[in-house]
Every structure is written in C-alpha cells, then in structure tokens.
Amino acid sequence: ERQLVESGGGLVQSGGSLRLSCAASGFTFEDYAMGWFRQAPGKEREGVSCFSSRDGSTYYIDSVKGRFTIDASDSAKNTLYLQMNSLEPEDTAVYYCVLLTVCKVVDGQVPSNEFDFWGQGTQVTVSS
C-alpha cells in the first residue's frame, strides 16, 4: 500500500527556514515524479515544486525560486525534502507531498491530476 507522510512543518518567523520531509512507502519514489503542493486558507491549491526521476529535472513556481529547494537525493530512506529559506507570511499554508504522474510546468504552474497520490499534509505558518 502506498503511503506518503509529511513532517517538519511548524511556526517560524518571517525570514526563517524550515525543511519539510516526506517519507514514502509502498513504492520507490526514485522511479516516479514527486512534488510539493500547498493550500493557503481561502486560496486554491497550487503546485510549488516537482522533481522528475526520469531526467533529474526540477521545477519551481516563480514565487519560490531561489528560496525553496526540492531534494530527492535520499533514495536510501525513500524520503523527499523541501528546504524552505527566507520564508514569508505568504508561504503560510498546508504543504502536501504528492506522487505525480508527470512533473512539468504549464503556464508557470505545476499541475496535478486525478491520478496523483497525496499525503495528508503538514502545516507551515510564517509570522510577520
């Protein structure tokens, strides 16, 4: 049975850092595309970043470029990370780890579809 368990969320001040972890089981994530999505209160869910194991490519939405880094290098632990630096109050959201059918950017967004598999999410709150 596939499972994605996120951790590492919390409360941090503006300008601070957090590292989110996503422990995968039931499959080897290095054989798939993986991503991080978020949903802020009152806003639509948006893709933040994704990684494609097929060619090692990574994508980020413009608002997090240079601040967030997706890390899929820990294949031994089957764990995906999202390093988040220079956090802003606008980054406050529930962050989800997602097993994607494809990692890509379309019109500046990282899309998902009904075939993707989602974790339960972890809350990130950035205070001003």
N, CA and C atoms as a LAMMPS dump frame, in Angstrom:
ITEM: TIMESTEP
0
ITEM: NUMBER OF ATOMS
384
ITEM: BOX BOUNDS ff ff ff
-5.0000000000000000e+02 5.0000000000000000e+02
-5.0000000000000000e+02 5.0000000000000000e+02
-5.0000000000000000e+02 5.0000000000000000e+02
ITEM: ATOMS id mol type element x y z
1 1 1 N 0.844 -1.191 0
2 1 2 C 0 0 0
3 1 3 C 0.891 1.257 0
4 2 1 N 0.596 2.157 -0.9
5 2 2 C 1.37 3.397 -0.981
6 2 3 C 1.017 4.332 0.178
7 3 1 N 2.036 5.014 0.667
8 3 2 C 1.814 5.97 1.745
9 3 3 C 2.833 7.097 1.641
10 4 1 N 2.373 8.305 1.909
11 4 2 C 3.235 9.48 1.973
12 4 3 C 2.964 10.169 3.302
13 5 1 N 4.001 10.374 4.095
14 5 2 C 3.837 11.005 5.402
15 5 3 C 4.741 12.223 5.479
16 6 1 N 4.123 13.399 5.567
17 6 2 C 4.877 14.64 5.664
18 6 3 C 5.168 14.99 7.119
19 7 1 N 6.264 15.679 7.319
20 7 2 C 6.623 16.194 8.635
21 7 3 C 7.514 17.407 8.452
22 8 1 N 7.762 18.107 9.558
23 8 2 C 8.68 19.239 9.509
24 8 3 C 8.025 20.603 9.491
25 9 1 N 6.709 20.62 9.409
26 9 2 C 6.027 21.908 9.432
27 9 3 C 6.068 22.52 10.821
28 10 1 N 5.622 23.763 10.901
29 10 2 C 5.611 24.436 12.196
30 10 3 C 5.453 25.922 12.036
31 11 1 N 5.73 26.626 13.118
32 11 2 C 5.638 28.081 13.153
33 11 3 C 7.038 28.667 13.093
34 12 1 N 7.23 29.618 12.192
35 12 2 C 8.539 30.242 12.032
36 12 3 C 8.328 31.724 11.731
37 13 1 N 9.292 32.525 12.098
38 13 2 C 9.207 33.958 11.814
39 13 3 C 9.6 34.245 10.373
40 14 1 N 9.115 35.342 9.877
41 14 2 C 9.466 35.761 8.532
42 14 3 C 10.982 35.847 8.39
43 15 1 N 11.487 35.304 7.291
44 15 2 C 12.92 35.245 7.062
45 15 3 C 13.56 33.953 7.533
46 16 1 N 12.806 33.141 8.259
47 16 2 C 13.334 31.894 8.784
48 16 3 C 13.293 30.762 7.774
49 17 1 N 13.668 29.574 8.247
50 17 2 C 13.755 28.402 7.377
51 17 3 C 13.064 27.206 8.01
52 18 1 N 12.601 26.326 7.161
53 18 2 C 12.072 25.027 7.564
54 18 3 C 12.453 24.006 6.505
55 19 1 N 12.577 22.763 6.932
56 19 2 C 12.782 21.678 5.979
57 19 3 C 11.663 20.661 6.172
58 20 1 N 10.879 20.498 5.137
59 20 2 C 9.814 19.513 5.161
60 20 3 C 10.342 18.172 4.666
61 21 1 N 9.828 17.1 5.263
62 21 2 C 10.196 15.758 4.85
63 21 3 C 8.949 15.008 4.411
64 22 1 N 9.133 14.105 3.482
65 22 2 C 8.035 13.254 3.008
66 22 3 C 8.569 11.829 2.936
67 23 1 N 8.152 10.997 3.882
68 23 2 C 8.575 9.603 3.903
69 23 3 C 7.615 8.787 3.052
70 24 1 N 8.16 8.151 2.029
71 24 2 C 7.34 7.361 1.107
72 24 3 C 7.493 5.878 1.415
73 25 1 N 6.415 5.149 1.296
74 25 2 C 6.451 3.704 1.454
75 25 3 C 5.469 3.081 0.457
76 26 1 N 5.712 1.819 0.182
77 26 2 C 4.859 1.125 -0.773
78 26 3 C 5.274 1.304 -2.22
79 27 1 N 6.299 2.119 -2.44
80 27 2 C 6.835 2.306 -3.784
81 27 3 C 8.199 2.973 -3.622
82 28 1 N 8.983 2.952 -4.657
83 28 2 C 10.29 3.601 -4.643
84 28 3 C 10.166 4.913 -5.39
85 29 1 N 10.228 6.02 -4.662
86 29 2 C 9.905 7.294 -5.299
87 29 3 C 10.918 7.69 -6.354
88 30 1 N 12.108 7.115 -6.31
89 30 2 C 13.087 7.495 -7.327
90 30 3 C 12.688 6.997 -8.707
91 31 1 N 11.661 6.174 -8.785
92 31 2 C 11.181 5.707 -10.08
93 31 3 C 10.036 6.57 -10.611
94 32 1 N 9.658 7.606 -9.853
95 32 2 C 8.487 8.394 -10.203
96 32 3 C 8.811 9.891 -10.192
97 33 1 N 7.788 10.674 -10.496
98 33 2 C 7.843 12.113 -10.312
99 33 3 C 7.199 12.441 -8.974
100 34 1 N 7.792 13.382 -8.267
101 34 2 C 7.29 13.767 -6.951
102 34 3 C 7.186 15.283 -6.892
103 35 1 N 6.288 15.763 -6.056
104 35 2 C 6.136 17.204 -5.953
105 35 3 C 5.651 17.638 -4.59
106 36 1 N 5.745 18.933 -4.372
107 36 2 C 5.196 19.583 -3.192
108 36 3 C 4.14 20.591 -3.651
109 37 1 N 2.99 20.506 -3.017
110 37 2 C 1.899 21.434 -3.267
111 37 3 C 1.54 22.116 -1.952
112 38 1 N 0.8 23.2 -2.044
113 38 2 C 0.358 23.879 -0.83
114 38 3 C -1.022 24.472 -1.031
115 39 1 N -1.705 24.661 0.086
116 39 2 C -3 25.318 0.041
117 39 3 C -3.122 26.249 1.236
118 40 1 N -3.251 27.522 0.92
119 40 2 C -3.42 28.533 1.96
120 40 3 C -4.907 28.726 2.232
121 41 1 N -5.246 29.232 3.405
122 41 2 C -6.668 29.455 3.738
123 41 3 C -7.34 30.359 2.714
124 42 1 N -8.459 29.9 2.204
125 42 2 C -9.216 30.701 1.254
126 42 3 C -8.65 30.753 -0.141
127 43 1 N -7.604 29.989 -0.394
128 43 2 C -6.979 30.002 -1.724
129 43 3 C -6.996 28.621 -2.338
130 44 1 N -6.823 28.593 -3.655
131 44 2 C -6.754 27.315 -4.343
132 44 3 C -5.409 26.638 -4.084
133 45 1 N -5.437 25.357 -4.204
134 45 2 C -4.217 24.58 -4.064
135 45 3 C -3.272 24.895 -5.231
136 46 1 N -1.989 24.978 -4.944
137 46 2 C -1.024 25.255 -6.007
138 46 3 C 0.214 24.368 -5.862
139 47 1 N 0.731 23.993 -7.001
140 47 2 C 1.977 23.249 -7.026
141 47 3 C 3.134 24.191 -6.764
142 48 1 N 4.044 23.801 -5.922
143 48 2 C 5.192 24.623 -5.555
144 48 3 C 6.439 24.198 -6.313
145 49 1 N 6.658 22.884 -6.35
146 49 2 C 7.874 22.366 -6.956
147 49 3 C 7.66 20.909 -7.291
148 50 1 N 8.413 20.419 -8.269
149 50 2 C 8.364 18.986 -8.563
150 50 3 C 9.707 18.513 -9.079
151 51 1 N 9.871 17.2 -9.001
152 51 2 C 11.112 16.549 -9.405
153 51 3 C 10.761 15.354 -10.272
154 52 1 N 11.481 15.21 -11.369
155 52 2 C 11.267 14.069 -12.255
156 52 3 C 12.474 13.154 -12.179
157 53 1 N 12.255 11.908 -11.755
158 53 2 C 13.358 10.967 -11.679
159 53 3 C 13.801 10.518 -13.067
160 54 1 N 12.951 10.704 -14.059
161 54 2 C 13.273 10.234 -15.408
162 54 3 C 14.496 10.949 -15.955
163 55 1 N 14.565 12.259 -15.71
164 55 2 C 15.708 13.013 -16.24
165 55 3 C 16.361 13.908 -15.195
166 56 1 N 15.907 13.806 -13.948
167 56 2 C 16.508 14.6 -12.877
168 56 3 C 16.099 16.052 -12.881
169 57 1 N 15.134 16.413 -13.683
170 57 2 C 14.741 17.816 -13.775
171 57 3 C 13.915 18.233 -12.555
172 58 1 N 14.036 19.5 -12.229
173 58 2 C 13.241 20.083 -11.143
174 58 3 C 12.58 21.359 -11.648
175 59 1 N 11.425 21.66 -11.115
176 59 2 C 10.688 22.855 -11.488
177 59 3 C 10.19 23.552 -10.221
178 60 1 N 10.103 24.876 -10.31
179 60 2 C 9.6 25.682 -9.204
180 60 3 C 8.685 26.772 -9.774
181 61 1 N 7.691 27.135 -8.995
182 61 2 C 6.917 28.304 -9.392
183 61 3 C 7.73 29.548 -9.059
184 62 1 N 7.43 30.625 -9.754
185 62 2 C 8.258 31.828 -9.647
186 62 3 C 8.348 32.357 -8.216
187 63 1 N 7.291 32.255 -7.458
188 63 2 C 7.266 32.868 -6.133
189 63 3 C 8.208 32.198 -5.138
190 64 1 N 8.702 31.007 -5.435
191 64 2 C 9.594 30.314 -4.507
192 64 3 C 10.988 30.087 -5.089
193 65 1 N 11.187 30.457 -6.328
194 65 2 C 12.508 30.267 -6.943
195 65 3 C 13.575 31.015 -6.156
196 66 1 N 14.683 30.338 -5.918
197 66 2 C 15.774 30.933 -5.165
198 66 3 C 15.608 30.828 -3.664
199 67 1 N 14.418 30.419 -3.215
200 67 2 C 14.177 30.278 -1.779
201 67 3 C 13.921 28.824 -1.368
202 68 1 N 13.257 28.071 -2.221
203 68 2 C 12.918 26.681 -1.922
204 68 3 C 13.771 25.743 -2.771
205 69 1 N 14.092 24.583 -2.198
206 69 2 C 14.837 23.566 -2.929
207 69 3 C 14.217 22.203 -2.671
208 70 1 N 13.852 21.536 -3.738
209 70 2 C 13.33 20.17 -3.613
210 70 3 C 14.511 19.214 -3.688
211 71 1 N 14.508 18.216 -2.826
212 71 2 C 15.665 17.323 -2.706
213 71 3 C 15.171 15.884 -2.694
214 72 1 N 15.505 15.159 -3.746
215 72 2 C 15.102 13.763 -3.855
216 72 3 C 16.306 12.838 -3.788
217 73 1 N 17.406 13.323 -3.211
218 73 2 C 18.65 12.56 -3.244
219 73 3 C 18.707 11.439 -2.221
220 74 1 N 17.819 11.463 -1.207
221 74 2 C 17.888 10.462 -0.142
222 74 3 C 17.082 9.226 -0.518
223 75 1 N 17.542 8.545 -1.553
224 75 2 C 16.818 7.364 -2.029
225 75 3 C 16.902 6.214 -1.026
226 76 1 N 17.982 6.182 -0.227
227 76 2 C 18.129 5.104 0.755
228 76 3 C 17.006 5.133 1.779
229 77 1 N 16.563 6.332 2.129
230 77 2 C 15.463 6.48 3.081
231 77 3 C 14.116 6.641 2.39
232 78 1 N 14.15 6.685 1.061
233 78 2 C 12.91 6.887 0.303
234 78 3 C 12.171 8.118 0.804
235 79 1 N 12.924 9.189 1.006
236 79 2 C 12.377 10.413 1.59
237 79 3 C 12.654 11.599 0.681
238 80 1 N 11.629 12.403 0.496
239 80 2 C 11.707 13.621 -0.292
240 80 3 C 11.709 14.81 0.663
241 81 1 N 12.479 15.838 0.334
242 81 2 C 12.563 17.009 1.19
243 81 3 C 12.187 18.268 0.413
244 82 1 N 11.789 19.275 1.18
245 82 2 C 11.629 20.613 0.636
246 82 3 C 12.294 21.574 1.623
247 83 1 N 13.434 22.099 1.232
248 83 2 C 14.125 23.097 2.044
249 83 3 C 13.541 24.454 1.71
250 84 1 N 13.052 25.14 2.723
251 84 2 C 12.416 26.437 2.518
252 84 3 C 13.169 27.503 3.302
253 85 1 N 13.753 28.432 2.588
254 85 2 C 14.511 29.524 3.204
255 85 3 C 13.81 30.851 2.93
256 86 1 N 14.208 31.851 3.681
257 86 2 C 13.652 33.205 3.514
258 86 3 C 12.125 33.168 3.459
259 87 1 N 11.556 32.477 4.398
260 87 2 C 10.102 32.302 4.397
261 87 3 C 9.383 33.626 4.609
262 88 1 N 8.24 33.737 3.959
263 88 2 C 7.416 34.932 4.02
264 88 3 C 6.026 34.556 4.527
265 89 1 N 5.309 35.506 5.108
266 89 2 C 3.94 35.19 5.56
267 89 3 C 3.071 34.601 4.454
268 90 1 N 3.342 34.984 3.207
269 90 2 C 2.573 34.461 2.075
270 90 3 C 2.82 32.969 1.831
271 91 1 N 3.844 32.418 2.473
272 91 2 C 4.124 30.988 2.345
273 91 3 C 3.298 30.155 3.32
274 92 1 N 2.556 30.802 4.193
275 92 2 C 1.725 30.089 5.154
276 92 3 C 0.681 29.251 4.422
277 93 1 N 0.678 27.947 4.71
278 93 2 C -0.225 27.026 4.024
279 93 3 C -0.042 25.631 4.597
280 94 1 N -0.937 24.741 4.2
281 94 2 C -0.717 23.311 4.424
282 94 3 C 0.058 22.802 3.208
283 95 1 N 1.158 22.146 3.464
284 95 2 C 2.023 21.641 2.404
285 95 3 C 1.825 20.135 2.255
286 96 1 N 1.675 19.718 1.004
287 96 2 C 1.406 18.322 0.688
288 96 3 C 2.505 17.745 -0.188
289 97 1 N 2.867 16.531 0.107
290 97 2 C 3.767 15.758 -0.739
291 97 3 C 2.901 14.955 -1.704
292 98 1 N 3.289 14.91 -2.971
293 98 2 C 2.446 14.29 -3.982
294 98 3 C 3.263 13.387 -4.896
295 99 1 N 2.769 12.205 -5.105
296 99 2 C 3.321 11.303 -6.123
297 99 3 C 2.624 11.663 -7.432
298 100 1 N 3.384 12.182 -8.369
299 100 2 C 2.825 12.73 -9.594
300 100 3 C 2.925 11.751 -10.76
301 101 1 N 1.997 11.884 -11.675
302 101 2 C 2.128 11.126 -12.915
303 101 3 C 3.153 11.781 -13.826
304 102 1 N 3.313 13.095 -13.701
305 102 2 C 4.299 13.803 -14.501
306 102 3 C 4.693 15.087 -13.78
307 103 1 N 5.959 15.442 -13.907
308 103 2 C 6.457 16.698 -13.349
309 103 3 C 6.681 17.668 -14.505
310 104 1 N 5.998 18.787 -14.477
311 104 2 C 6.152 19.78 -15.53
312 104 3 C 5.621 21.119 -15.049
313 105 1 N 5.911 22.141 -15.808
314 105 2 C 5.351 23.458 -15.548
315 105 3 C 4.527 23.864 -16.761
316 106 1 N 3.324 24.289 -16.528
317 106 2 C 2.427 24.733 -17.588
318 106 3 C 1.921 26.125 -17.203
319 107 1 N 2.236 27.093 -18.041
320 107 2 C 1.829 28.478 -17.773
321 107 3 C 2.265 28.92 -16.376
322 108 1 N 3.461 28.546 -16.008
323 108 2 C 4.012 28.972 -14.732
324 108 3 C 3.513 28.212 -13.528
325 109 1 N 2.734 27.172 -13.76
326 109 2 C 2.181 26.4 -12.658
327 109 3 C 2.585 24.947 -12.762
328 110 1 N 2.694 24.301 -11.594
329 110 2 C 2.945 22.866 -11.535
330 110 3 C 1.59 22.184 -11.387
331 111 1 N 1.134 21.475 -12.395
332 111 2 C -0.217 20.904 -12.353
333 111 3 C -0.266 19.534 -11.68
334 112 1 N -1.463 19.175 -11.237
335 112 2 C -1.718 17.818 -10.765
336 112 3 C -2.962 17.3 -11.473
337 113 1 N -3.203 16.009 -11.36
338 113 2 C -4.413 15.433 -11.951
339 113 3 C -4.985 14.376 -11.015
340 114 1 N -6.078 13.782 -11.44
341 114 2 C -6.813 12.865 -10.571
342 114 3 C -6.084 11.56 -10.322
343 115 1 N -5.007 11.324 -11.039
344 115 2 C -4.258 10.084 -10.865
345 115 3 C -3.103 10.236 -9.881
346 116 1 N -2.868 11.465 -9.419
347 116 2 C -1.793 11.692 -8.473
348 116 3 C -2.199 11.217 -7.085
349 117 1 N -1.179 10.911 -6.267
350 117 2 C -1.423 10.374 -4.923
351 117 3 C -0.878 11.357 -3.903
352 118 1 N -1.706 11.705 -2.889
353 118 2 C -1.387 12.781 -1.966
354 118 3 C -1.143 12.288 -0.55
355 119 1 N -0.227 12.98 0.134
356 119 2 C -0.077 12.787 1.557
357 119 3 C -1.13 13.587 2.308
358 120 1 N -1.055 13.548 3.644
359 120 2 C -2.052 14.209 4.486
360 120 3 C -1.739 15.682 4.729
361 121 1 N -0.507 16.079 4.515
362 121 2 C -0.153 17.486 4.65
363 121 3 C 0.464 17.837 5.993
364 122 1 N 1.212 18.933 5.991
365 122 2 C 1.801 19.47 7.213
366 122 3 C 1.658 20.986 7.178
367 123 1 N 1.307 21.561 8.308
368 123 2 C 1.027 22.991 8.371
369 123 3 C 2.321 23.789 8.516
370 124 1 N 2.449 24.814 7.706
371 124 2 C 3.542 25.778 7.812
372 124 3 C 2.922 27.144 8.055
373 125 1 N 3.357 27.784 9.13
374 125 2 C 2.859 29.115 9.462
375 125 3 C 4.041 30.056 9.617
376 126 1 N 4.019 31.137 8.853
377 126 2 C 5.097 32.125 8.899
378 126 3 C 4.522 33.414 9.469
379 127 1 N 5.074 33.834 10.594
380 127 2 C 4.596 35.055 11.245
381 127 3 C 5.408 36.254 10.773
382 128 1 N 4.757 37.386 10.711
383 128 2 C 5.428 38.605 10.247
384 128 3 C 6.118 39.337 11.393
